[in-house]
């Protein structure tokens, strides 16, 4: 059956989709499957979809969307999973701005409200009349080995929304302004373009994410998250950058594989600088404790814990870790990294 769609989500960005697509009612309930849905309600908050060009568009009742099946485990958002089975006429929820869809099992009502409800119309078909999956259009494959000697800068955090993207972007800007080439990757989290687009806006020569490895999310994908990270490093190394910066989405204790990335001995050996963003002094202390426990280097603590001298003083005096607010002092942060670490 051929239908017209109103909005194409960014989770499908690597697939050359048009607004007229063929669909089938026989739907593989798998991570990465691309489906068409009809929106069943209007919503006042968290009611936008990031389109395949990165632009945000408000979702309205009756809109036909192309979205991607995937999992989400967000403390300040939705918790959801790919249904065990799926057929046309079933209900599904939009779990994030990038158009990852699944069965919502829990929601942070204060932050995002109730999940948007949609009716499943069918799976989107390729020109060969086969069900589309974003894995079929990946830009790089996950890898078990790092084949690169490019210095790695890693930005992690205690939780989502603690300034990781801001810190990464400020470092990128400082490096680019010195005439050096830097590439970036968002290697843990859920599919969306806004973080990688921001990296490019700040001067990254190229930026990729788990979408480019064919994954809508790294939730419950522990081993693959590590391989996606290594695949992204190998892929970006072909650009011959002076640095590669990796943003690890969500938090170290989250369910997107950040802890496993930091634990990986090969990644630890290739890591040149590690900046972690903490929400408060207690989070900063726990980050330091964890890094010592797993053998991961920790060079700088940033984020809201360093918003003024109270947190900075605690981190420097009690934790013996350099502290600096990367959002407001990005230039100083890179100067410190270059002088003392890189």
Buried (B, 14 or more C-beta within 10 A) or exposed (E): EEBEBBBBBBBBBBBEBEEEBBBBEEBBBBBBBBBBBBBBEEBEEBBBBBBBEBEEBEBEEEBBBBBBBBBBBBBEBBBBBBBEEBEBEBEBBBBBBBBBBBBBEEBBEEBBBBBBBBBBBBBBBBEEEEBBBBBBBBBBEBBEEBEBEBBBBBBBBBBBBBBBBBBBBBBBBBBBEEEBBBBBBBBBBBBBBBBBBBBBEBBBBBBBBBBBBBBBBBBBBBEBBBBBBBBBBBBBBEBEBBBBBBBBBBBBEBBBBBBBBBBBEEBBEBBBBBBBBBBBBEBBBBBBEBBEEBEBBBBBBBBBBBBEEEBBEBBBEEBEBBBBBBBBBBBBBBBBBBEEBB
